[in-house]
Amino acid sequence: MIMAQWLRFQYQGKPGLGQMQGEQIAVYEGDLFQNPQATGETIKLTDVTIDIPCTPSKMVAMVDNFHALVAKLAHTVPTEPLYFLKGNNTFLAANQTIRTPDSYSGKVVYEGELGIVIGKDCYQVNEAEAARAIFGYTCINDVTAIEILNRDPGYAQWTRAKSFNTFGVFGPYITTDVDPSKLTVKTILNDQERQNYPISDMIFSPAQLVSLISQDIPLLPGDIIACGTSVGVGSMKPGSKVSIIIDGVGQLDNLFE
């Protein structure tokens, strides 16, 4: 298999699907997860507006999935994936603006993460089947209204803190046929590197995550698993530019206001 980078876009007021070829997009038609066909047309990347590369029915997001972060927080290494669901209203594409909600005036933090994109129906599968169900990988910024998370001592508000509009940023591409164990996630905030960590430090590998989560809930084509973040999470000030860079997968750039 050869690595491919898939994206969706808006061009002359119409949605499109394509595959990156340098600075050009090779246009395809059909369903990304059902053998789309090349049309033979190409479009310049600079002539389109990038959209989210798929429309998940859900984003399943991990907590405490990196050894370095668990050690820093003095948490126990989990024996099963710890996760929450991020609201579908949160999804935001590359080059769009992350916005603080009107109802919240506290700190908003970035979390650079690798995203697993599911390519086929997946329920109660073993690890080998899970690996075959992974279509590709994308970049994620799991934005969080951090002061809400533990504000109530009786209940950690994961979904609320992470499900405001524009807080589920992913893209710009879905990259296929890469070895996730060799990837590194970097977060750049206003030209300063804030995160730089290896995916090899994950507690549960991508195939393990897909298999274990599928024991609980069905995963559908286009669903995304956010693999969790590691050390270096921090707050963003309005006017900031934040980039999640995973060499071999993509670069996700956004402004924060």
Secondary structure, DSSP 8 states (H G I E B T S, - for coil): ----EEEEEEETTEEEEEEEETTEEEEEES-TTS--EEEEEEEEGGGSEE--SS--S-EEEEES-BHHHHHHHT----SS-EEEEE-GGGEE-TTSEE---TT--S-EEE-EEEEEEE-S-BSS--HHHHHHHEEEEEEEEE-EEHHHHTSSTT---HHHHH-STT-EEEEEEEE-S--GGG-EEEEEETTEEEEEEEGGGBSS-HHHHHHHHHTTS-B-TT-EEE----S--EEE-TTEEEEEEETTTEEEEEEE-
